[in-house]
């Protein structure tokens, strides 16, 4: 499934299909790796992820769709621990890249959610 679309409704439709496939809510954490608009995993994302987890509430399984060239190495533990507070199973969904700090998040998951 291709999630990289310029149309919001297309992206939401893809996320919905992934949620049906893995039978779980899916969070998307996508950081750009373009030189001009690059982004990295960082502390600023922790609060946003927490806010989304509170909206989801406690569930059996949560999937994290993650694409990132990496980031701050202090952040992965916080993200993984926080997600685990809201679910019994934490699945990681990596469409292409999960380097550095993103690799650490992926290692903290119980299992990969799917392969495209």
Buried (B, 14 or more C-beta within 10 A) or exposed (E): EEBEEEEEEEBEBBBEEBBEBBEBBBBBBBBEBEEEEEBBBEEEBBEEBBEBBEEBEEEEBBBBBBBBBBBBEEBBEBBBEEBBEBBEBBBBBBBEBBBBBBBBBBEBBEEEBBEE
